[in-house]
């Protein structure tokens, strides 16, 4: 999502609060909870889940393994829920042509460096770069080549943009910043 005016362009970055992350985390939580319940019910000899009779699953070794997988899955889902609630990777890219400043802001993990804020001048941007790697694991990355600092990626690596979409975004951004486009 982006907001544009004549002098300012702001791109909002989703980060870890994506629908797919919610779905995967919820399914991992429910699956690991099921594994833990089956392992615990095999230990206690009670049927907590109607699909499995506790007599069919012996606690040693099947019940122990299922309980272990359930506990491990709960820890992983807890980690994923934390990254979603902290919105790790979310933020914005702000291009201000009037002041000649670019601001890149991202949220990180809690701690001393939770806020990642980069600020530099538009005149230091040498070009907008499109990196394309086709094949089995196709990758298309849009980045800015900054004088003295190298390339700064503007798109996520898991963002599957079509060639037309990434080209359109690169053309619009290069036109707005008045810099050339490089294709690598």
N, C-alpha and C positions, 0 to 999 in steps of 0.2 A: 504494500500500500504506500502511495506517495502523495504528498501535497506539494503543489507548485504555484508559484506566482512569478512575476517578472524578474525578481531578483533573488528569490529564495526557493530552494528545492529541498524537501525533507522526505527521506525514505524511511519508513518504519520497518524495523526488523522483528520478526515474530519470535525467534529464539526457541526455547523448548516448550512453549505453550502452543503446541500444534495438536490438532484433532487426533492424528495418528499416534502421538505420544500418549495421549489420554487413553486411547483404546488399548494400546499395548501394555501400558502400566496396569490398567484395570484387569485385563485378561490374565496377566502374570500374577497379580494379587489374588484373584479368585482361584486360579489353578493351584497356586502354592498353598492357599488356605485349604483347598480340597485334599491335597497330598498330606498336609499336616493332620487334618481330621481323620483321614483313613489310617495313617500311621498310629495316631493316638487311640483310635477305636480298636485297632488290632492289639494294642498293648493292654487296654482295659477290658477287652472282650465284649464290648457293647457296640451296637449298630448306631452310629451317629449319622451315617449316610445310608439312605435306603437302597442305593444301587449295589452296594457291596455288603455281603454278610461277613462279620468279623471272623467267623470260623474259616472262611476261605483264604484269608490272608494271615499267614503266620507272622508273628512279630519279629522273630529272628530268622532270616535276614531281611525279608520284604518290608516289614513294618518299620524297621530302623532306617532303611534306605528311603522309604517314602517320607518319613518324618524329617530326615536330613534334607531331602530335596524341598520339602515344604518350608523349613526354616530358612534355607538358603534363598529360596524364591521370595520369601517375605522380606528378607534383608535387601535384596535387589530391588523389589518394588518400593520399599521405603526410600531407598536412594533415588529412584526415578521420580517418586512423588515430591521429594525435596527439590530436585532440579526443576520440576515443573512449577512448584510454588515460588522458587527463587527466580524463575524466568531466566535461567542461565543462557547467555547468547543473545538475549533480546536487547533492543536499543534503537538507535536511529543513526542515519547519515544525514548531515545538514550541510548543504552547499549554499553559501551566502555570497553572491556575486557582487553585491553592493559594498560589503566590507572586505571582500577578497579573502574570506576565511572558509575552510572546510573543517567541520567537527564530526568526529566519529565517536559514538558512545555505545558501549556494550556493558551488560551486567555479567559479572562473573560469579564464582562461588563466594560465599560469605568469608570474610576475613579482611586483612589489611588492604588488599588490592581488589575489592569487590567491584568498584567502579573503574572501568577502563575508558579513558577519555583521551583521544588524540586530536590535536589541533595543529593545523598548518596552513600555509598561504596557498591560494589558488595559483599564483604565479610559479610555485614550485612543482606543480603537476606538469610532467612532460607529455603524458599521453594517457588515453584510456586503452587498456589492453584486454583483448579477448583471447583466452587460452582454450584451445579445443583439442581434446584427445578422444578420438573415435575408437571403436572396437567393442570388446566384450563389456568392459566397464567404462562407458562413455562419460566424459567429464567436460563440462563447459564452465569456465570461471571468468567473471568480469572483474578486473582489478584496475587500480590506478598506479601508474608508474610515477613515483615521487623522486625528485632530484635529491640524491644523497641518502635516501632511505630504502630504495628498492620498490617492489610492487606491494600494494596493499589491497587484499581481496575485498570486493564489495558484495559478492554473492556467497551464500553458504555452499559447501561442497555437496550437501545432500539435496540441494535445490535443483530439480530436474527441469531446466528451462529448455525449450525447443531452440534450435538454431535461429529461427526467426525472432523469437522473444528476446534472446540475449543480444542479437544484433540490433534490434529496435531500441532496447534499453541503452546499449552502448552509443548508438547514434544520437539519441536524445540527450544523454549526459554529456557527450563530447561537444555537441552543439551548444548546450547550456553553458559549459565551462570554457568553450572556445579553445579546445585542444584537439590534436589529431588522434586517430584511432590506429592501433597496432593489432595485427592478428598473428598469433603465435601457434 
